[in-house]
Amino acid sequence: MRTSDLIAELERIASAAKMAVQGLNFSRAAWSYIPPHLTERFGAALLGHPVISQIEGKVYTLPNTGGVVSLRRDAVYLIQRVIEGIPAKTVVDSLVNISHDRAVSTSTIAAIEGVSLTSPVVISEHLSVEPADGLPPYHREIFTRANSPAHGFGSHPQSAVVYHEVHDRQFLTSELTDDIANFAVPPFEEALLTLLLISDGAPQYRQQYVVVNDAGWPGMSSPGFGEAQPFPQPVKPIREADWDQSSAIYNQLSTLNVQTKRSLMQAVRKLETSRRRSTLTERAVELGVCAEMLLMHGGNDKGEITNKVATRAAWMLGSDSTTRLSTFKLARDLYNDRSKVAHGGEIIPGPIANDFDAAEAKFGAYDRLCRELIKEIAKRGGWPDWTELVLNVER
């Protein structure tokens, strides 16, 4: 059968199937209502195509899914896509390309709570953050109020981190082998760290699923997702973010060696935890520990910690005497607040609104200080020699 004849046949079958399912109250997957004789008819047509028939019985493995191609069985998914509005020519041409090139593209989608966007943000060649209304039309229920956490904290996801991949000839083989299912682990951890470092929020992941992007894929476009009830903790939505920094920071985090990344992640987690805390006292402890982890790293001498923390922060972030002095004072105040709490005190703003606003502004500055320190260490590729740094004799 020629490709043009196959397109015409799909148009006829999809039209007949659409009439058959009109008016039905779907209680299960829409494709399951397509009359079997139409599926069998189109499956036979697929097997009559000289290129498409070559993938019959082939084994495929893709992220989160795998199986054996059966054109008679899988024809139903192709019919359903045409019913949903994808042109028959697009579906058939895509299937011919898949059969010839043995390559498909997938998107691994991780719904994220606490991030609201109006347009996509590209972090790297394969990674982006996208609003829910720009995602492929599957599992829409994830991004509705019905998916608000049952424990009462937070709300439904409004965006997702998306990892795009292209899978080449290894995905369709004659037999299942041990080496065809080695897929890259989506860098969702680095993506979350990036979001924490460019913003004031503390988002968290929810459900995750995979979508095959090719219209002619002979199988389900998205087989499903796992249920995800997050740990009951506050999610601080992102209010302010410097999205323009996301690519640079992600690239810096991705190139760190394993030990440096592990150490830096511990500090980032303290920063994240501080944003989930409800009192200034708790935030002082988390941010103070974060600063100490960053600025006392690699040394056994713990004497005069406040002065060391403040001096190292000043020389790491300050570009001149004025900025070094202001950074010194800010880091000193942060560590003093942390020490006050550690020794049994509390951080309580005054009784009037201006006092609370001033306290919030101060702790916002503490947060930005820790964030800038983490970014500077990532930019350097690791921690400096502290003595060389504070004596301004770095090589």
N, C-alpha and C positions, 0 to 999 in steps of 0.2 A: 504494500500500500504506500502511495506517495504521501509526502508530508501535507500537501494541500488537501488531499482527500481525507486525511486523518483530522485535519482542522475542521473541515466541513462536517464530518461525522460527529465530532465532539460538540459542535454547535447544535446539531439536530438532537443529540441525546440529552444535552444539558437543557434544551428547551422543553423536551418531553418530561424530564425529571422535575423541572421547575413547576410545571403544571400539576404534576403528581403530588407535590408536597405543599402546594398552596393551600392555605387555610388550616393546616395542621397545627396543633398546639404542641410544640416541641417539648418533650420531657427528657429527652436524651440527645446525644450528638446529632446534628442535623443530617449528616451524611448517612446515618443509619436508616433514614426514611426513604432513601432513593430506591426505587424498585430494583430488585436483584437482576431482572432480565436486561435492564439497561446497563448495569455494571458489567454483566457478562458479555454483552454485545460490544461495549467499548474495549473491554479487556482483550477480546479476540482481535479487534482492530489494531490494538497496540502490538500484539504478537505478530501481526502481519507487516509491521514496519521493519525494514532491513537494518536500521541502526538501533532503534529502541529495543527491538527483540533481543539484542546482544546482552542486555543487563538482566534478563530473566534468570532467576535462580542465584543471582550474585549476592554475596554477603556484604553488608555495610555496617560500619560502626561510626557513630557520631556522638558528640557529647550528650550523655544522659540517655542514649537510645541506641538500638542496633537491631538487626534482623536480616531477613532474606527477602529480596525483591520478588514479589508475585504480581505480575501485571494484571492478571484477572481479578485479584483481590484489591490491589491498590488503585485500580481505575476509579473507584468511587470517590477518592480524595480529589482527583483531577476534575471530575464532573462537578463536585461540590464547589470548587474554586470558581468555575465558570458561572455557576448559579449565583455565587456571591459577588460577581461583577468583573472578574478578571477575564480579559478577552481570550477566547479559545486559541487564537494564534499565539498569544504570549505564553500560554501554558504548554502548547505542543512544541514551539520553538525552544523553550527552556528545557523540556524533557529531551529533545534531540541533542542539545548541547551537553546536558549531563551525561547522556549515554555515550557521546563521542569523547568528551574531555575527561569524564569520570571525576568531576570536581563540583562541589557545592559550597555555598557560604552559609554560616550559621551566626546567630547572635545569642550569646548567653546573657540573660537579662536578670539583674538583681534589683528587685524593688527596694527603694530606700525611703524610710520615713524621716521627715525633718528637712527635706530639700524641696523647694518649690521653684520651678523654672518656667519661663515662657518660650525659650528657644534652646536648642541643644548647645552643649559646651564640649568641644573636642579637646580631650586631654592628651591623647597620643594617636598614632595611626590606627590603632585597633580599639581604642577605649574612648568612651564618651559618657556624658551625663545628659539624659534626655527627659523632657516632660512626658507625662503619661499619654497625652493626646497625640504625640508623635511616634508612639511605639507601634509595632505590628498589631493587628486587631485580634489578639488572642488573650484569654484570661483577663478580660477587662474588669472582672469582679475584684481583682486584687487592688485596683485603684479606686474603689468606691468606699463609701462610709461603712458598708457591710463588713469590710475588712479591718475595722478599728479593733485594737486589741481587747480581748475579753476581760483582761484584768483592770481595764479602766484608764491606764496611762497612755498618753499619746493619741494618735489618730491614724487614718489610713495613709499609705504611701501616695505621693503625688508625682514622683519621678523615679527614675531607675538609672543605675550604672550599667552600661551595655558594653560587652566585649565581643568584637567582631572577628571572625576567623574564616579562612578559606581552606577547605580540605581537598587535597589533590587526589591523584589516582589510587592512593592506598585505601580509599574508603569503599571501593567496590572490588571485591576479590572473589576468587572461585571458592575459597574455603576460609574458615575462621582461623587466624593464627594469633600468637601471643603478642606480636609486635605492631598490630595495626590499630590498637586502641590507645596508643600513647598520646594523649592530648595535653596541650599546655594547660596549666592551672590558671584560670582567669585571675588577673592581678587585682582582685577586689580589695584585698587588704591594703595594698599601696594606694588604691583609689580612695579608700576611706581616710587613710592618714592624710592624703592630699587635701580632702575636704575639710578636715579638722584644722589644717595649717593655713588655709586661705580664708577661714571664716571664724565666726563667733559661735557656731552651733555645735551640737553633739548628735548627729544623725545616727540611725542604725538600720542595718539591712533587715528585710523581711523575706518574702518568698523569692525563689529563684527558679527560672525555667529557660528552656532553649527553644529557639525558633529557627527552622530551616527557611532561608530567605527566597530560595528559588521557586518560582511559580510552578515549575514542572517537576518538583520533587515527587517521586512515586511512593508517597507515604504520608503520614500525618505531619503537618507543618510544625505542630508543637504538641508533643504527646502528653503534657501535663506538668504539674508542679507539686512539690511537697508542702504540706501544711506547715505554717511557721507562726507559732505564738511566741513572741519575743519575751525575754526575761523582763519581769515587771519593774521597769525603771523609767524615770522621766526622760523624754527625748526633747532636747532643746532645739527648736527649729532654727535654721540658718536665717539670720536677719541681715547680716552684712557679709559680703564675700568679695574677694578680689579674684574673679574668675580668670583674669588675664594672666595670673601667676600659676595657674593650675598645671600647665604643660611643663614649665621649667621645674617646678617642685616635684612633680611626678617623676620626671626624668632623673633628677638628683637622687630621689629615694630609691629608684630602680637600680641605680649603679653602685649603691653602697655595698660593701662586703657584708657577709652574713652577720658577723659579730657586731659590727657598728650598727647595722640596721636593728638588730635585736635590742641593743642598749638604748638606741634612740626611741624605739617603739615603746619601751617602758616609760620614758618621759612623756611621750605623746599620750599614752593612756592615762597618765596622771592629769594632764591638761584636759583630756576629755571628761574624766571623772569630776573634775572641779566644776565643769559646766553643768553637771547634773545635780550638784549639791544645792540645797535650799537655803543654807545660811552662810553668812560671811565667815563665820568661825570655821565651818567645814571647808569652805573654799580656800581659806588661808592655809590650812594644812596641806591640801592637795597641791596648790600652786607653789607653796614653799618647798615641798618635797620634790616637785618637778624641777624647780630651779636648782636645788641641791644636786639632783641627779645629773643635771646638765653641766654644772659649774664646778663640781667636786669630783668629776669622773677621772678615774685613773690615778688618784693620789691616796696615800695612806695617812698623810698628815692632816688631821681634822681640827687642829688648833685654829682659833680666830676665824671661824667659818664665815661669820657675817662679813668681815672685811674681805676675805678671799672671794666670796660670792659676788659682792658688789664690785670689786676691782676687776675681776675677770669679765663680768658682764660689761663693764664700762669699756674695756679695751677690745672686747669682741665686737660690740655693736657701735661704739662711738666713733665718729669720723673726725672729730676735732675736740678741743678742750671743752666747749660748751655742751656738746652732746654726750661726751664721756662723763661730765659731772652730773647731768640730769639722769643718765642711765645708772650711774653709781648710786645716786640717792633713791631711785625707784627700786633697784634690786635690794638695797639695804633695808628699805621700808618693808618690802615683801618678806624678807627673811626675819625681820623683827616681829612682824605680825604672826608669822608661823611660829616663832619661838614663844611668843606670848601665849598662844593657844597650847603649845606643847607643855608649857609649865602651868597649865591650869586656868588660863584666862579665857576671855571671850572677846570677840569683835562685835560690838553692838553700836550701830549708828545712833545718833542723837534722836530726840523725840520729834523733830520737825522735818518737813519734807526735804528741805535743802541739805540737811545732814545725810539723809538716805541717798540723795542724788550724788552727793560728794563721795560717799562710800562706794556706790556703784561705779562711779567714774574711776576711782582709785583701783578697784578690783578689775575693771576693764583694762586699765593700763598694765596691771600685773599680768593679765592673760596675754596681752599683746607682747609683753616683754618675753614671756616663755615661748610664745609662738615664734618671735624673731630669732631667739637663741637657737631653737630647733632648726629653723630654716638656714641659719648661718652655718651650723655644724654640718647639715646635709650638703650645703653648697661647697664646703671645704672638703667633703668626703670623709670627715671624721673629726675627732677632737684635736685641738692644737697642743703644742708643748706650752704649758701654762707659764713657765718662767720666761720663755722667749716672747710670749704674747704680752705679758705685763711690762716687760722691759723694752718692748717695741723693737725687738731685734729678730723678728721672725725671718727665716730664710725665704 
